[in-house]
Amino acid sequence: MPKTIQRVQTGVRIEKRLLKVLKALAEQLDMSLGDLLEGMALHCFEGKAPFSDATLGKIEKLKDVYELDLSAEDSHKLDERGNDH
């Protein structure tokens, strides 16, 4: 039985190419970007991989299309151009 939830709008800043890959993947999987992000987060919170091998293959192709060269290793080392830290 589906669980009742409440969704909210959010103004999240995200790397441009990463967003393009996520939006394209959501389109290929015939779901909304919000549903994709919710599913990814819920899987990760339980230490589960959110994607099948076939979907990971799609992601690699989309990363090539949108020239996304970031990896998990980069996740806490990103710096926006023009920002002083």
C-alpha positions as CSV (number, residue, x, y, z in Angstrom):
1,M,0.0,0.0,0.0
2,P,1.4,3.4,-1.0
3,K,2.5,5.7,1.9
4,T,1.0,9.2,2.1
5,I,3.7,11.9,1.9
6,Q,4.0,15.6,1.7
7,R,6.3,17.2,-0.9
8,V,7.7,20.7,-0.8
9,Q,9.4,22.9,-3.4
10,T,13.1,23.5,-2.7
11,G,15.7,25.8,-4.2
12,V,18.7,23.5,-4.4
13,R,21.9,24.6,-6.2
14,I,23.5,21.8,-8.1
15,E,26.3,21.5,-10.6
16,K,25.0,22.3,-14.1
17,R,26.2,19.2,-16.0
18,L,25.2,16.9,-13.1
19,L,21.7,18.3,-13.3
20,K,21.6,17.7,-17.1
21,V,22.5,14.1,-16.6
22,L,20.0,13.6,-13.8
23,K,17.2,15.2,-15.8
24,A,18.0,13.1,-18.9
25,L,18.1,10.0,-16.8
26,A,14.8,10.7,-15.2
27,E,13.3,11.3,-18.7
28,Q,14.8,7.9,-19.9
29,L,13.3,6.2,-16.9
30,D,10.0,7.9,-17.4
31,M,9.9,9.5,-14.0
32,S,10.1,13.0,-12.6
33,L,13.4,14.4,-11.4
34,G,12.0,14.6,-7.9
35,D,11.1,10.9,-7.9
36,L,14.5,10.0,-9.2
37,L,16.2,12.0,-6.4
38,E,13.9,10.6,-3.7
39,G,14.6,7.0,-4.9
40,M,18.4,7.6,-5.0
41,A,18.4,9.1,-1.5
42,L,16.2,6.4,0.1
43,H,18.4,3.6,-1.5
44,C,21.6,5.4,-0.3
45,F,20.3,5.9,3.2
46,E,20.0,2.1,3.5
47,G,23.4,1.4,1.9
48,K,21.7,0.0,-1.3
49,A,22.8,0.7,-4.8
50,P,20.0,2.7,-6.5
51,F,20.7,1.6,-10.1
52,S,20.9,-1.6,-12.0
53,D,23.9,-2.4,-14.3
54,A,21.8,-1.4,-17.3
55,T,20.9,1.9,-15.8
56,L,24.5,2.5,-14.8
57,G,25.4,2.0,-18.5
58,K,22.8,4.7,-19.5
59,I,24.3,7.0,-16.9
60,E,27.8,6.6,-18.4
61,K,26.5,7.4,-21.8
62,L,24.7,10.5,-20.5
63,K,27.9,11.6,-18.7
64,D,29.7,11.5,-22.0
65,V,27.0,13.4,-23.8
66,Y,27.0,16.2,-21.2
67,E,30.8,16.0,-20.6
68,L,30.4,15.3,-16.9
69,D,33.8,14.3,-15.6
70,L,33.1,14.5,-11.9
71,S,33.2,11.4,-9.6
72,A,32.2,10.5,-6.1
73,E,35.8,11.4,-5.1
74,D,35.2,15.0,-6.2
75,S,32.0,15.4,-4.2
76,H,33.4,17.4,-1.3
77,K,36.1,19.2,-3.3
78,L,34.0,21.3,-5.7
79,D,34.5,25.0,-5.9
80,E,32.4,27.4,-7.9
81,R,34.2,29.8,-10.3
82,G,34.6,33.2,-8.9
83,N,33.9,32.3,-5.3
84,D,36.5,33.3,-2.7
85,H,36.9,30.7,0.1
